[in-house]
């Protein structure tokens, strides 16, 4: 899936693959919506690990 991004000082927006967004953000690019305005950063919670209890002692 392609994500639209823009950078201050560059007129044209770019489209990058989702996997490349973090790389471009480190370079100053910002994810934008259809209206060209920056969108809020997505927050994803990491999955909590679980210990399995087998009940065997």
MORAZI-V967439 format. One record per helix or strand of 3 or more residues. SS is the DSSP state (h for helix, s for strand). FROM is the first residue (numbers start at 1). TO is the last residue. If there is no record, write none. Layout:
BEGIN
ss=SS from=FROM to=TO
ss=SS from=FROM to=TO
END
This chain:
BEGIN
ss=s from=2 to=7
ss=s from=10 to=17
ss=h from=18 to=26
ss=s from=30 to=32
END
